[in-house]
Amino acid sequence: MSTIRTQAPTSELTRATREKHREFMLPATIQYYEEPIVLTEGKGLRIRDADGNEYLDFFGGILTVSVGHANEKVNAAVVAQISRLSHVSTLYPTLPVVELAEKLARLSPGRLQQSFLASSGTEADETAVMLAQLHTGASEIVALRHGYSGRSMLAQSLTAVSTWRPLPTQIPGIKHAVAPYCYRCPLKLTYPSCGVACAKDIEELIRTTTSGRIAGFLAETIQGVGGFITPPPEYFEIAVGIVRKYGGVFICDEVQTGFGRTGGKFWGIEHYGVEPDIMTMAKGIANGLPLGACIATPEIAASLKALTISTFGGNPVACAAANATIDIIEKEDLPGNAERMGRILRAGFDELRGRFPRTIGDVRGMGLMQALELVEDETSGNRAPNKVMTNRVFEETKKRGLLVGKSGLEGNVFRVAPALNVSRSDVEEALAIIRESFTAAGAR
Ligand SMILES: Cc1ncc(COP(=O)(O)O)c(C=O)c1O
């Protein structure tokens, strides 16, 4: 039985919006789907396009809508704040800013205490690297292959996915260690007999390609754009031990993994038993309002002595949205829900791999960030990335009213990340659509 649901005729509004986008936006601003959808309104996990088609949103605007579209409590906080005061810049303390900074200090692991607020993950990572350099007096940074840090020159230089890098490295002193990518081990080893050699290799990287003294190691807990590459449990303890031995600090990028996304914990790194020296966050912090934060220990925070501002950083409206979002995440125990719903999602993905053993090479992720890596033929050992099939499944899910994501260096990773308050019936509905979409796409 077909469950194709998005068959409304294309309206003039949709046509005109696509046309204006083509005409007036940078052509490189990528859009999902052969025929991009013009989204106009959302409520909870349901979102509608300009033609009246309804979708179940399992991507949340790239892991950003944490508590559902048009969440009433978040919206009420935004309306109340915008009616009072919408902008002052970081030059003046405001109530929403200090409330948020105090919350972040309470929720963050270890001794992380003092925050700088900005408008994006890129700026949060920029701030983190600057603090690491000032604190250590060193400048070299170890980042990871398959990592993504954003759009500034520094963030682009930290990024190690060529498809997202229009220019060669512009900032010197960044060295990329091999990724903890077990499915495609860069060292051709197998976990656990590998002894987590990828983490140990950081020592050789530092000793051979740097001055021997580094400022820090910047890593995502789970590599998002890289395709939800999930390091083995021992990875960070080994990697960070080496980094500290050579004078560096650990910058943990929680832009995708923060705020309960990984299930059971507030931060992804808490699954690994390592305390960061600096942590960055954005995306899910404010349910879609633009906000990024960098939090550090007091000693590291004190190392920035020059004057610093951000015009839009710590915008009171975005901070009010963040305070309301975090209150909901805590009061409703959404990390717990992410763990429970993530388990159902993962079981569904494992079952899917059993149904399509040739196409689905790997299932990975934590909590409500789960991915499938699609290959030519896993059963015969042909792990060539299957981008064509990924695109086909992607279009089939859209036809059936489900929004998901895709990523990876080769564009062959299918990924899902619904709002943290997703229900069991939503997860079951999404799994049924994904199953049907794999069949319709000809997966084997
Ligand atoms: C892990 C990670 N860090 C940093 C960024 C940059 O964030 P933004 O797009 O808000 O600048 C992203 C964006 O996708 C990200 O995934």
The ligand as an SDF file (V2000), in Angstrom:
LIG
                    3D

 16 16  0  0  0  0  0  0  0  0999 V2000
   29.8890   20.5540   14.9630 C   0  0  0  0  0  0  0  0  0  0  0  0
   29.6420   21.9050   14.3980 C   0  0  0  0  0  0  0  0  0  0  0  0
   30.3850   22.9380   14.8160 N   0  0  0  0  0  0  0  0  0  0  0  0
   30.1940   24.1760   14.3430 C   0  0  0  0  0  0  0  0  0  0  0  0
   29.2210   24.4280   13.3910 C   0  0  0  0  0  0  0  0  0  0  0  0
   29.0160   25.8200   12.8840 C   0  0  0  0  0  0  0  0  0  0  0  0
   27.8160   26.3130   13.3700 O   0  0  0  0  0  0  0  0  0  0  0  0
   27.0390   27.5020   12.6210 P   0  0  0  0  0  0  0  0  0  0  0  0
   26.4850   26.9520   11.3460 O   0  0  0  0  0  0  0  0  0  0  0  0
   25.9740   27.9050   13.6210 O   0  0  0  0  0  0  0  0  0  0  0  0
   28.0180   28.6080   12.4130 O   0  0  0  0  0  0  0  0  0  0  0  0
   28.4170   23.3810   12.9440 C   0  0  0  0  0  0  0  0  0  0  0  0
   27.3550   23.6110   11.9440 C   0  0  0  0  0  0  0  0  0  0  0  0
   26.7960   22.7160   11.3630 O   0  0  0  0  0  0  0  0  0  0  0  0
   28.6370   22.0850   13.4470 C   0  0  0  0  0  0  0  0  0  0  0  0
   27.9190   21.0430   13.0400 O   0  0  0  0  0  0  0  0  0  0  0  0
  1  2  1  0
  2  3  1  0
  2 15  2  0
  3  4  2  0
  4  5  1  0
  5  6  1  0
  5 12  2  0
  6  7  1  0
  7  8  1  0
  8  9  2  0
  8 10  1  0
  8 11  1  0
 12 13  1  0
 12 15  1  0
 13 14  2  0
 15 16  1  0
M  END
$$$$
